Amino acid sequence: MNSPAPSSKRLVRYFVSYTRADGDLSEKLLKELDKLFGACAEFEFRRWQDTHILPGENWHAEIQGAISECDFGLLLVSPAFLGNDYISTHELPHFVNGEKLCLPVGLCRISLDLHDLKGLKETQIYLHTPARSKHGKAYDQFGSAKTQAAFAYTLHERIIARLKKSFSETKAANEGTKTAAVAAETTRDNLPRLTHFFGRKKELEVIAKALLPQTRTWGVLIDGPGGMGKTSLAVRAAELARAQFDRVLFVSTKNQKLTPEGAVALSNSIVPAYPELLSQTARLLGLAHATEKPEAERARLIKVAMEKEKVLLIFDNLENLDKPQLNLLYEFVADLPPTCKAIVTSRRRTDVEARLIRLEKLDQEAALELLEELAVDRELLTKASAEQRVNLYEETGGNPLLLRWVVGQLGRGSCRSIDAALELCRKAGAGKDDPLEFIFGDLLETFTPAETQVLVALTYFTRKIEVKHIAEVAELTKTAAQTALGDLANRALVMPDEREETFALVPMVADFLRAKRPDVVRETGSRLEKRALALILENGYDNYDRFPVLDAAWPGVAPALPLFLAWDNDRLQGGCNALALFLDFTGRSDEWLALSQQAEARAVTAGDHNKAGWRAYEAGWVNYLRGQVEAVLACADRAAAHWQQAVTPGSAGQAGVRERATALRLRGLGHRLQKDYPAAISAHREAVELLAAESEYVGLALNDLAIAERDSGDLDGAERDYREALHMARAVGDSEGITTYTGNLADLALDREHWPQAEALAREALALAEKLGRQQLIADDCHRLAKALARQGRGAAGLPHAQRAVEIYTRLGPRELAAAQGTLRECEGKRNEVRV
């Protein structure tokens, strides 16, 4: 970020003391004054406003600080003003006895003597409006725009004249007593106030060590994104180190501040360039004469003066200096006397001979402590649950300033919840009202091409992802991606795991990039989509031997699924067909369910009822695996309705045989989950009868029937139908059917307590499942084998199989998890018995 061009105007900061009891009259007057001040050629006026106070900051302390830093006070006097206890107690005392230039203005023609404003000098301006009112309520004449403008102009002219006189008097006094002033005008400690500080213990320890006299470094550089708390950390570290220094001097180039209403210019002094930064430092040291010297001489005089003392300098927000000036600053601090140290904060990364602290997100514990403190006087935040507060922390990437900004929105307008405030943050308009622009805006131009590609690639991932997949989407080498990610992690823009092997993007950064780099995001999305589609078409469908390839590449494919939903219906349904078996085999139920449901809706819209039926069936199957009874039956009804609407040619007004049997199968599965076994057997038997002439599918229907019979207690009937299904599967080379039906026969052996037979069948089925690669079948057969071994007193042998079953079920869903956990406990118990 380049430094702003120095202004030729003299900066004038002023504080307005008034009461809202006077209605909008004060605001009307101030609005007119703002127009006139803005056109002033000699002075740049900055008015402090209470919107500058961030959530959580101490209201009273901020007002006291603003008054102490202003050049003059404007008092809008009325009966209500004089009767305001807060004003008379906390504001007026700062303007009495000439401590501050004070300009009292009467808002109405009332009987008012200067003794009503005790302590104000008679030389100070007193002007009143032309309107008459009782108790400061009516203001009829002053309500007209013409009268307002005329009065504001008169006031403006008197203020300008009084300021010129004041500054002239000050300059003359300074010139007349220059030597005495140099000796008197020194500062020992001008650290800004900290209202809250949480966490950062590790960083504080690093800074404390760097500030020790024996540490061979000039101090510390704290860098990181906007809002991470660099200034607060520097101030807190300086507070803790006060005892070891004679002076602690704070100089900032910060020129704006984020408030709940947006970014606003600061009313306190700013230092826009390196020479001015030196001048401000010289003034704080009592070296007013040095400010008139050339830059190099100015720096030398400061260092000579500092040789006599132990001084800690804090140079804040140096991203406002351009690179040449920044280099000069680092040369300056690198040559400080040995007794002196410096703390520098900046959003920019710079390699310097100092301790480097790249400030990352606030840890969760500290952030929750901050939120607890902010909730003291915020009812809506108090009501927020622990889960909602953690979500707020995660969504803001642990950025303290964003946390405060979001909290500051609560209760403003219709914003009544954390979710609403977060949404407001994402949708805030560009410019000063956009908190994301305030925090991340200056980083956009600092990203290298590789960093930009990596960041944009990460906008498509919702969880931590391995570097190799990020590199593939970003079209970078793994090494280049790793380097870029490391630098981005140092700026707290991406979140790495502990070993920096997987990364995720801070959610708010993703929102910002989508808004500010839409073209690059779209281009990356198109590349991601094409790559994912090629992998799916090549390795999907029933290419079981290619599933491992697609499985390995899946982390880079899954983010493209939402993009598929923008396809036309035919292409989308084709993609679903290509993925169905793969998603089922690998147990990716979340992705399969979401894709099926949305593709079903798209098919209905397109009038493709046949595909809508199959998508409803797939959703029902996932819900069956999860044990969701109502959802299974609802999907069965939807599938049947879709297929009935499809009505294939020559079907005599009915859906196709396979489709009707499939809807019956899904309904039977739902009845089984309900333990309504007669209804389940009836549905499955009807499906078998429909498919009698189609041996390719009748084996599956027989297996379903056998399972229902087994559940009902008819083990002989179940064995008969299992073996018939197995015979048909072998006849047509259905490897999945062979694996499934063999495992189901192992279940029957377990029911009959034929443990050796159950072990043999489970081992046979597991070997087939491993070859097939389907996770659900592997888990089922591991569970069967573990149980058979445990019942034979061989718990130690069954333990690894039980552990594997629990691991897979935990990932796939809860339907068989409890039973597998019971078997795991049984294996552990049997193992312990053997040891005893």
Order of alpha helices (4+ residues) and beta strands (2+ residues): beta-alpha-beta-alpha-beta-alpha-beta-beta-alpha-alpha-alpha-beta-alpha-beta-beta-beta-alpha-alpha-beta-alpha-beta-beta-alpha-alpha-alpha-alpha-alpha-alpha-alpha-beta-alpha-alpha-beta-beta-alpha-alpha-alpha-alpha-alpha-alpha-alpha-alpha-alpha-alpha-alpha-alpha-alpha-alpha-alpha-alpha-alpha
